[in-house]
Amino acid sequence: MSEEAFNATAWCLEDATAGYEVQSVENGLCSAFAYTDVTNAGLDVFYLLFAAAMVFFMQAGFAMLCAGSVRQKNVKNIMLKNILDACGGALGFWSVGFAFAYGGATADKKGFIGSSGFFLADFTSGGDLIGWFFQFAFAATAATIVAGTVAERCKFEAYLCYSLMLTGFVYPVIVYSIWSSSGFLTAFNNDPVFGSGMHDFAGSGVVHMTGGITALIAAKVLGPRIGRFHDADGNLLPEPHSFPPHSVALQVLGTFILWFGWYGFNPGSTLGISGEGVPDVAALCAVTTTIAAASGSVSAMFTDMLLSRRSTGETMYDITMCMNGALSGLVGITAGCSVVEPWAAFVIGIVAGWTYIFWSALLVKLKIDDAVDAIPVHFGNGIWGCIAVGLFAEPTRTINAFGEH
């Protein structure tokens, strides 16, 4: 036996004594290596830890995008709000949010809100704890969507209260309705609504629509920034005034960080990687996420260019359209990333770019001031993402992702 084969055999024997099942050694390699339940559980915990860390890193993306989009004098304020989202989100979701979202849910009943697991009581296993961490990262994402919309005109005390309320109550109620097994819209109940329930794999509706509609309400309540639609005396301006971003570099950096984080957001929503067929679902999520982001960016930028050329006679390529188009494609594919074909992801991204342009123009028409266009990206395309599942879901892939539900 060669030295390499001898070493490989020794490694296999070491694994066997550690409790793993090693069936044979061929050509110096462990063949037919069968993982135990302990190994699978550890692998799933690590997978969720890695995915949740990527999702949490999206906080940095939102921070950079917001910082680049506002005027320089307001950068410190918007950075504080982004930090408060992470802090308020962690405390709200730890104390009551997670319990309201999943506590006591079973597939044999339906309800409005969870009722057990407050302050993570009796949570001791790695699977339970990592489940909280992954879901917290999602809750913080929903909360921070609003930060950009209300930039430059919201007090941080009020914002902290909002962050606690959203992650502690509002978001958990939505999660319980759609993702817990006892929700009235869930696909995981024994008696799902319309026989199938709502299929929102990674949160176009649960996360992005929730954050987007909250941003819309907040923008309406706070009103526009001075000088956006009216002058300092309250007189209506002939044309809406745009506040130029102070750093395009930060905007682009934030966009790429968010895109990167989406690979934890969508593939990570398999909630594990060791199960049979689960790696295939995660891989599909990564592919469809990439295609939708790319097509959304191209769609928004070139459509805006054509519209501008038609109205002004000049050809201009708007980098804001390029960035927000990519984010729109990402939001649009989030609900159906595990159940659609790659070609459908391309179509979803194209329509997401058009959806973003429509909603952005509609907000201006309604004189609603969104500093970073978070409402068109997250609310408008959250709606589109949920609709797209019904239009493009492929039955076999749906069974692979959701089982018989």
PEQUINOR-V66808 format. One record per run of one state. SS is the DSSP state (H for helix, E for strand, C for the rest). FROM is the first residue (numbers start at 0). TO is the last residue. Records with the same first field share a line. If there is no record, write none. Layout:
SS=FROM-TO, FROM-TO
//
This chain:
C=0-1, 17-19, 26-27, 34-35, 69-70, 102-116, 120-124, 149-154, 178-184, 186-191, 195-196, 198-202, 222-228, 230-234, 236-246, 265-265, 270-276, 312-317, 334-340, 365-372, 392-393, 402-404
H=2-16, 36-68, 71-101, 117-119, 125-148, 155-177, 192-194, 203-221, 247-264, 266-269, 277-311, 318-333, 341-364, 373-391, 394-401
E=20-25, 28-33, 185-185, 197-197, 229-229, 235-235
//
